[in-house]
């Protein structure tokens, strides 16, 4: 069973997340109302995933995420935010978060997000991906020639990259392309290697910066 720590300064939000996760047979081993409490809870319970709010008292979710990463624990961090996107979410990416979802993403997507990052994958909510592009990514002119880095990718890898940029998980990509999840993972691994990208977030950025995907189609 997946084990989770829920970190949010709003008691009602924590209660709601606990109910959602427990209905999906995901165990909530602890709750935290501050960033400091989140770090302490993760160190004590070493959960598979911590659902981390960004803005919390005493210590932000960003700093808490950074300390969890620095501790060397295997816990994956799934950031939840009420904001479509802001500088703090971007900083959370740098701090080592494995996924990003809006709190209003809905029960099914939150559960799927927890399971996705627990399996070692990264997750970017489509709305956050779109805002990422609008705020931080430089888009090329419409007549730009496809850069050399993309020419190294096969047509199938380009297709997978487009879907990654739109925020789909490996399972969703597999369903869309009617292929196995293991095959999708192989494609994603090759894409990361060929692009020399650290994670899916960098793949998203590259897809928009090179014009492979346009914001209005995300």
Phi and psi restraints in degrees (value plus and minus 20) as a CYANA .aco file:
   2 UNK   PHI     -89.6   -49.6
   2 UNK   PSI     115.5   155.5
   3 UNK   PHI    -131.6   -91.6
   3 UNK   PSI     112.4   152.4
   4 UNK   PHI    -152.8  -112.8
   4 UNK   PSI     124.9   164.9
   5 UNK   PHI    -128.1   -88.1
   5 UNK   PSI     110.6   150.6
   6 UNK   PHI    -123.7   -83.7
   6 UNK   PSI      98.7   138.7
   7 UNK   PHI    -138.2   -98.2
   7 UNK   PSI      91.4   131.4
   8 UNK   PHI    -180.1  -140.1
   8 UNK   PSI     120.8   160.8
   9 UNK   PHI     -99.2   -59.2
   9 UNK   PSI     -26.4    13.6
  10 UNK   PHI    -119.1   -79.1
  10 UNK   PSI      95.2   135.2
  11 UNK   PHI     -79.6   -39.6
  11 UNK   PSI     -59.3   -19.3
  12 UNK   PHI     -85.2   -45.2
  12 UNK   PSI     -58.2   -18.2
  13 UNK   PHI     -85.2   -45.2
  13 UNK   PSI     -64.2   -24.2
  14 UNK   PHI     -80.7   -40.7
  14 UNK   PSI     -63.3   -23.3
  15 UNK   PHI     -81.4   -41.4
  15 UNK   PSI     -61.8   -21.8
  16 UNK   PHI     -85.2   -45.2
  16 UNK   PSI     -63.0   -23.0
  17 UNK   PHI     -85.3   -45.3
  17 UNK   PSI     -60.4   -20.4
  18 UNK   PHI     -80.2   -40.2
  18 UNK   PSI     -65.4   -25.4
  19 UNK   PHI     -82.1   -42.1
  19 UNK   PSI     -63.9   -23.9
  20 UNK   PHI     -80.4   -40.4
  20 UNK   PSI     -67.0   -27.0
  21 UNK   PHI     -90.1   -50.1
  21 UNK   PSI     -62.3   -22.3
  22 UNK   PHI     -87.7   -47.7
  22 UNK   PSI     -52.6   -12.6
  23 UNK   PHI     -84.0   -44.0
  23 UNK   PSI     -46.9    -6.9
  24 UNK   PHI    -113.0   -73.0
  24 UNK   PSI      -9.5    30.5
  25 UNK   PHI      42.5    82.5
  25 UNK   PSI      19.5    59.5
  26 UNK   PHI    -130.8   -90.8
  26 UNK   PSI     106.7   146.7
  27 UNK   PHI    -103.6   -63.6
  27 UNK   PSI     107.0   147.0
  28 UNK   PHI    -115.6   -75.6
  28 UNK   PSI      87.9   127.9
  29 UNK   PHI    -105.6   -65.6
  29 UNK   PSI     -40.0     0.0
  30 UNK   PHI    -187.1  -147.1
  30 UNK   PSI     139.8   179.8
  31 UNK   PHI    -143.0  -103.0
  31 UNK   PSI     135.5   175.5
  32 UNK   PHI    -161.9  -121.9
  32 UNK   PSI     119.6   159.6
  33 UNK   PHI    -124.8   -84.8
  33 UNK   PSI     -26.9    13.1
  34 UNK   PHI    -157.5  -117.5
  34 UNK   PSI     144.7   184.7
  35 UNK   PHI     -82.9   -42.9
  35 UNK   PSI     -59.3   -19.3
  36 UNK   PHI     -82.9   -42.9
  36 UNK   PSI     -62.0   -22.0
  37 UNK   PHI     -84.3   -44.3
  37 UNK   PSI     -55.3   -15.3
  38 UNK   PHI     -83.8   -43.8
  38 UNK   PSI     -65.4   -25.4
  39 UNK   PHI     -81.3   -41.3
  39 UNK   PSI     -64.9   -24.9
  40 UNK   PHI     -83.6   -43.6
  40 UNK   PSI     -61.3   -21.3
  41 UNK   PHI     -86.1   -46.1
  41 UNK   PSI     -60.2   -20.2
  42 UNK   PHI     -86.2   -46.2
  42 UNK   PSI     -62.3   -22.3
  43 UNK   PHI     -84.8   -44.8
  43 UNK   PSI     -53.6   -13.6
  44 UNK   PHI     -97.3   -57.3
  44 UNK   PSI     -63.7   -23.7
  45 UNK   PHI    -120.5   -80.5
  45 UNK   PSI     -39.7     0.3
  46 UNK   PHI      25.1    65.1
  46 UNK   PSI      43.7    83.7
  47 UNK   PHI     -93.2   -53.2
  47 UNK   PSI     150.2   190.2
  48 UNK   PHI     -92.7   -52.7
  48 UNK   PSI     -57.8   -17.8
  49 UNK   PHI    -160.7  -120.7
  49 UNK   PSI     125.1   165.1
  50 UNK   PHI    -138.7   -98.7
  50 UNK   PSI     104.3   144.3
  51 UNK   PHI    -103.9   -63.9
  51 UNK   PSI      93.1   133.1
  52 UNK   PHI    -136.3   -96.3
  52 UNK   PSI      98.1   138.1
  53 UNK   PHI     -94.3   -54.3
  53 UNK   PSI     130.0   170.0
  54 UNK   PHI     -99.3   -59.3
  54 UNK   PSI     -69.4   -29.4
  55 UNK   PHI    -120.2   -80.2
  55 UNK   PSI      88.0   128.0
  56 UNK   PHI    -157.2  -117.2
  56 UNK   PSI     135.5   175.5
  57 UNK   PHI     -90.3   -50.3
  57 UNK   PSI     141.9   181.9
  58 UNK   PHI      51.9    91.9
  58 UNK   PSI     -70.2   -30.2
  59 UNK   PHI    -170.9  -130.9
  59 UNK   PSI     110.4   150.4
  60 UNK   PHI     -89.6   -49.6
  60 UNK   PSI     142.4   182.4
  61 UNK   PHI     -83.9   -43.9
  61 UNK   PSI     -47.3    -7.3
  62 UNK   PHI     -86.7   -46.7
  62 UNK   PSI     -69.9   -29.9
  63 UNK   PHI     -85.0   -45.0
  63 UNK   PSI     -58.3   -18.3
  64 UNK   PHI     -81.9   -41.9
  64 UNK   PSI     -62.5   -22.5
  65 UNK   PHI     -82.2   -42.2
  65 UNK   PSI     -62.1   -22.1
  66 UNK   PHI     -82.1   -42.1
  66 UNK   PSI     -62.1   -22.1
  67 UNK   PHI     -89.3   -49.3
  67 UNK   PSI     -55.5   -15.5
  68 UNK   PHI     -84.9   -44.9
  68 UNK   PSI     -63.1   -23.1
  69 UNK   PHI     -83.6   -43.6
  69 UNK   PSI     -61.9   -21.9
  70 UNK   PHI     -87.9   -47.9
  70 UNK   PSI     -43.0    -3.0
  71 UNK   PHI     -92.9   -52.9
  71 UNK   PSI     -35.0     5.0
  72 UNK   PHI      62.4   102.4
  72 UNK   PSI     -12.2    27.8
  73 UNK   PHI     -93.9   -53.9
  73 UNK   PSI     136.7   176.7
  74 UNK   PHI    -104.1   -64.1
  74 UNK   PSI     -21.2    18.8
  75 UNK   PHI     -79.4   -39.4
  75 UNK   PSI     112.5   152.5
  76 UNK   PHI    -113.5   -73.5
  76 UNK   PSI     127.0   167.0
  77 UNK   PHI    -131.1   -91.1
  77 UNK   PSI     102.2   142.2
  78 UNK   PHI    -133.4   -93.4
  78 UNK   PSI      90.4   130.4
  79 UNK   PHI    -104.1   -64.1
  79 UNK   PSI     111.4   151.4
  80 UNK   PHI    -134.7   -94.7
  80 UNK   PSI     115.7   155.7
  81 UNK   PHI    -162.8  -122.8
  81 UNK   PSI     131.9   171.9
  82 UNK   PHI    -110.0   -70.0
  82 UNK   PSI     -29.4    10.6
  83 UNK   PHI    -111.0   -71.0
  83 UNK   PSI     118.9   158.9
  84 UNK   PHI     -77.3   -37.3
  84 UNK   PSI     -65.5   -25.5
  85 UNK   PHI    -196.4  -156.4
  85 UNK   PSI     121.3   161.3
  86 UNK   PHI    -174.6  -134.6
  86 UNK   PSI     159.8   199.8
  87 UNK   PHI     -77.2   -37.2
  87 UNK   PSI     -51.5   -11.5
  88 UNK   PHI     -86.1   -46.1
  88 UNK   PSI     -55.6   -15.6
  89 UNK   PHI     -86.9   -46.9
  89 UNK   PSI     -59.4   -19.4
  90 UNK   PHI     -81.5   -41.5
  90 UNK   PSI     -62.2   -22.2
  91 UNK   PHI     -85.4   -45.4
  91 UNK   PSI     -52.7   -12.7
  92 UNK   PHI     -84.0   -44.0
  92 UNK   PSI     -54.2   -14.2
  93 UNK   PHI     -80.5   -40.5
  93 UNK   PSI     -64.7   -24.7
  94 UNK   PHI     -86.4   -46.4
  94 UNK   PSI     -51.7   -11.7
  95 UNK   PHI     -94.3   -54.3
  95 UNK   PSI     -30.3     9.7
  96 UNK   PHI      90.0   130.0
  96 UNK   PSI      -4.9    35.1
  97 UNK   PHI     -85.3   -45.3
  97 UNK   PSI     126.6   166.6
  98 UNK   PHI    -115.4   -75.4
  98 UNK   PSI     -34.9     5.1
  99 UNK   PHI    -182.2  -142.2
  99 UNK   PSI     140.7   180.7
 100 UNK   PHI    -160.8  -120.8
 100 UNK   PSI     103.8   143.8
 101 UNK   PHI    -156.2  -116.2
 101 UNK   PSI     129.2   169.2
 102 UNK   PHI    -101.0   -61.0
 102 UNK   PSI     126.4   166.4
 103 UNK   PHI     -83.8   -43.8
 103 UNK   PSI     -43.7    -3.7
 104 UNK   PHI    -113.1   -73.1
 104 UNK   PSI      -1.2    38.8
 105 UNK   PHI     -84.4   -44.4
 105 UNK   PSI     -41.5    -1.5
 106 UNK   PHI      82.5   122.5
 106 UNK   PSI     134.2   174.2
 107 UNK   PHI     -77.0   -37.0
 107 UNK   PSI     -68.9   -28.9
 108 UNK   PHI     -84.0   -44.0
 108 UNK   PSI     -59.9   -19.9
 109 UNK   PHI     -92.8   -52.8
 109 UNK   PSI     -54.2   -14.2
 110 UNK   PHI     -85.5   -45.5
 110 UNK   PSI     -65.6   -25.6
 111 UNK   PHI     -82.4   -42.4
 111 UNK   PSI     -65.2   -25.2
 112 UNK   PHI     -83.3   -43.3
 112 UNK   PSI     -56.9   -16.9
 113 UNK   PHI     -83.8   -43.8
 113 UNK   PSI     -63.4   -23.4
 114 UNK   PHI     -81.7   -41.7
 114 UNK   PSI     -64.8   -24.8
 115 UNK   PHI     -86.2   -46.2
 115 UNK   PSI     -57.4   -17.4
 116 UNK   PHI     -83.0   -43.0
 116 UNK   PSI     -71.0   -31.0
 117 UNK   PHI     -91.8   -51.8
 117 UNK   PSI     -48.5    -8.5
 118 UNK   PHI     -84.9   -44.9
 118 UNK   PSI     -48.4    -8.4
 119 UNK   PHI    -104.1   -64.1
 119 UNK   PSI     -17.9    22.1
 120 UNK   PHI      74.7   114.7
 120 UNK   PSI     -14.4    25.6
 121 UNK   PHI    -114.0   -74.0
 121 UNK   PSI     146.8   186.8
 122 UNK   PHI    -128.5   -88.5
 122 UNK   PSI     131.9   171.9
 123 UNK   PHI    -155.4  -115.4
 123 UNK   PSI     110.9   150.9
 124 UNK   PHI    -146.7  -106.7
 124 UNK   PSI      96.8   136.8
 125 UNK   PHI     -80.3   -40.3
 125 UNK   PSI     115.5   155.5
 126 UNK   PHI     -73.5   -33.5
 126 UNK   PSI     -59.4   -19.4
 127 UNK   PHI     -85.5   -45.5
 127 UNK   PSI     -59.1   -19.1
 128 UNK   PHI     -88.7   -48.7
 128 UNK   PSI     -58.6   -18.6
 129 UNK   PHI     -79.6   -39.6
 129 UNK   PSI     -62.9   -22.9
 130 UNK   PHI     -83.6   -43.6
 130 UNK   PSI     -65.0   -25.0
 131 UNK   PHI     -87.5   -47.5
 131 UNK   PSI     -54.9   -14.9
 132 UNK   PHI     -75.4   -35.4
 132 UNK   PSI     -67.1   -27.1
 133 UNK   PHI     -84.6   -44.6
 133 UNK   PSI     -66.7   -26.7
 134 UNK   PHI     -83.3   -43.3
 134 UNK   PSI     -53.6   -13.6
 135 UNK   PHI    -112.0   -72.0
 135 UNK   PSI     -58.9   -18.9
 136 UNK   PHI    -143.0  -103.0
 136 UNK   PSI     -32.2     7.8
 137 UNK   PHI    -123.1   -83.1
 137 UNK   PSI     114.0   154.0
 138 UNK   PHI    -107.0   -67.0
 138 UNK   PSI     103.8   143.8
 139 UNK   PHI    -117.2   -77.2
 139 UNK   PSI     123.5   163.5
 140 UNK   PHI     -99.7   -59.7
 140 UNK   PSI     144.0   184.0
 141 UNK   PHI     -81.0   -41.0
 141 UNK   PSI     137.9   177.9
 142 UNK   PHI     -81.5   -41.5
 142 UNK   PSI     -49.3    -9.3
 143 UNK   PHI    -115.2   -75.2
 143 UNK   PSI      -3.9    36.1
 144 UNK   PHI     -83.7   -43.7
 144 UNK   PSI     121.5   161.5
 145 UNK   PHI    -101.1   -61.1
 145 UNK   PSI     118.5   158.5
 146 UNK   PHI     -74.3   -34.3
 146 UNK   PSI     105.2   145.2
 147 UNK   PHI     -85.0   -45.0
 147 UNK   PSI     138.0   178.0
 148 UNK   PHI     -77.0   -37.0
 148 UNK   PSI     -57.4   -17.4
 149 UNK   PHI     -79.6   -39.6
 149 UNK   PSI     -54.7   -14.7
 150 UNK   PHI     -97.7   -57.7
 150 UNK   PSI     -42.1    -2.1
 151 UNK   PHI     -88.6   -48.6
 151 UNK   PSI     -37.2     2.8
 152 UNK   PHI     -99.4   -59.4
 152 UNK   PSI     -33.6     6.4
 153 UNK   PHI    -110.0   -70.0
 153 UNK   PSI     123.3   163.3
 154 UNK   PHI     -94.3   -54.3
 154 UNK   PSI     147.6   187.6
 155 UNK   PHI     -80.6   -40.6
 155 UNK   PSI     -59.0   -19.0
 156 UNK   PHI     -86.3   -46.3
 156 UNK   PSI     -60.0   -20.0
 157 UNK   PHI     -85.6   -45.6
 157 UNK   PSI     -57.4   -17.4
 158 UNK   PHI     -84.1   -44.1
 158 UNK   PSI     -58.9   -18.9
 159 UNK   PHI     -84.1   -44.1
 159 UNK   PSI     -64.0   -24.0
 160 UNK   PHI     -84.6   -44.6
 160 UNK   PSI     -60.8   -20.8
 161 UNK   PHI     -81.6   -41.6
 161 UNK   PSI     -59.9   -19.9
 162 UNK   PHI     -80.1   -40.1
 162 UNK   PSI     -62.2   -22.2
 163 UNK   PHI     -91.9   -51.9
 163 UNK   PSI     -55.4   -15.4
 164 UNK   PHI     -81.5   -41.5
 164 UNK   PSI     -62.9   -22.9
 165 UNK   PHI     -84.0   -44.0
 165 UNK   PSI     -45.5    -5.5
 166 UNK   PHI    -109.0   -69.0
 166 UNK   PSI     -15.0    25.0
 167 UNK   PHI      70.8   110.8
 167 UNK   PSI     -10.4    29.6
 168 UNK   PHI     -95.9   -55.9
 168 UNK   PSI     124.3   164.3
 169 UNK   PHI     -99.8   -59.8
 169 UNK   PSI     150.9   190.9
 170 UNK   PHI     -79.6   -39.6
 170 UNK   PSI     -59.8   -19.8
 171 UNK   PHI     -84.3   -44.3
 171 UNK   PSI     -63.5   -23.5
 172 UNK   PHI     -86.0   -46.0
 172 UNK   PSI     -57.4   -17.4
 173 UNK   PHI     -85.2   -45.2
 173 UNK   PSI     -62.1   -22.1
 174 UNK   PHI     -79.9   -39.9
 174 UNK   PSI     -63.0   -23.0
 175 UNK   PHI     -86.4   -46.4
 175 UNK   PSI     -60.1   -20.1
 176 UNK   PHI     -85.4   -45.4
 176 UNK   PSI     -58.8   -18.8
 177 UNK   PHI    -118.1   -78.1
 177 UNK   PSI     -21.2    18.8
 178 UNK   PHI      37.9    77.9
 178 UNK   PSI      26.2    66.2
 179 UNK   PHI    -150.8  -110.8
 179 UNK   PSI     150.4   190.4
 180 UNK   PHI     -94.6   -54.6
 180 UNK   PSI     132.8   172.8
 181 UNK   PHI     -81.9   -41.9
 181 UNK   PSI     -57.9   -17.9
 182 UNK   PHI     -81.7   -41.7
 182 UNK   PSI     -57.0   -17.0
 183 UNK   PHI     -86.7   -46.7
 183 UNK   PSI     -59.9   -19.9
 184 UNK   PHI     -82.3   -42.3
 184 UNK   PSI     -64.1   -24.1
 185 UNK   PHI     -79.4   -39.4
 185 UNK   PSI     -59.1   -19.1
 186 UNK   PHI     -83.9   -43.9
 186 UNK   PSI     -64.4   -24.4
 187 UNK   PHI     -81.0   -41.0
 187 UNK   PSI     -65.0   -25.0
 188 UNK   PHI     -83.1   -43.1
 188 UNK   PSI     -61.5   -21.5
 189 UNK   PHI     -81.4   -41.4
 189 UNK   PSI     -60.9   -20.9
 190 UNK   PHI     -88.0   -48.0
 190 UNK   PSI     -57.8   -17.8
 191 UNK   PHI     -82.9   -42.9
 191 UNK   PSI     -67.0   -27.0
 192 UNK   PHI     -78.8   -38.8
 192 UNK   PSI     -62.8   -22.8
 193 UNK   PHI     -86.4   -46.4
 193 UNK   PSI     -67.0   -27.0
 194 UNK   PHI     -87.5   -47.5
 194 UNK   PSI     -52.2   -12.2
 195 UNK   PHI    -108.3   -68.3
 195 UNK   PSI     -27.1    12.9
 196 UNK   PHI      34.6    74.6
 196 UNK   PSI      23.8    63.8
 197 UNK   PHI    -119.3   -79.3
 197 UNK   PSI     124.0   164.0
 198 UNK   PHI     -95.0   -55.0
 198 UNK   PSI     -59.2   -19.2
 199 UNK   PHI    -177.9  -137.9
 199 UNK   PSI    -195.3  -155.3
 200 UNK   PHI     -85.2   -45.2
 200 UNK   PSI     -49.4    -9.4
 201 UNK   PHI     -80.8   -40.8
 201 UNK   PSI     -63.1   -23.1
 202 UNK   PHI     -87.2   -47.2
 202 UNK   PSI     -50.9   -10.9
 203 UNK   PHI     -86.0   -46.0
 203 UNK   PSI     -61.8   -21.8
 204 UNK   PHI     -79.4   -39.4
 204 UNK   PSI     -68.7   -28.7
 205 UNK   PHI     -78.9   -38.9
 205 UNK   PSI     -66.3   -26.3
 206 UNK   PHI     -81.9   -41.9
 206 UNK   PSI     -60.7   -20.7
 207 UNK   PHI     -80.0   -40.0
 207 UNK   PSI     -58.9   -18.9
 208 UNK   PHI    -101.6   -61.6
 208 UNK   PSI     -59.3   -19.3
 209 UNK   PHI     -83.4   -43.4
 209 UNK   PSI     -52.8   -12.8
 210 UNK   PHI    -109.4   -69.4
 210 UNK   PSI     -25.5    14.5
 211 UNK   PHI      63.0   103.0
 211 UNK   PSI     -12.2    27.8
 212 UNK   PHI     -83.4   -43.4
 212 UNK   PSI     -55.6   -15.6
 213 UNK   PHI    -149.2  -109.2
 213 UNK   PSI     120.0   160.0
 214 UNK   PHI    -123.5   -83.5
 214 UNK   PSI     124.9   164.9
 215 UNK   PHI     -70.7   -30.7
 215 UNK   PSI     -63.7   -23.7
 216 UNK   PHI     -88.5   -48.5
 216 UNK   PSI     -34.3     5.7
 217 UNK   PHI    -121.4   -81.4
 217 UNK   PSI     -16.1    23.9
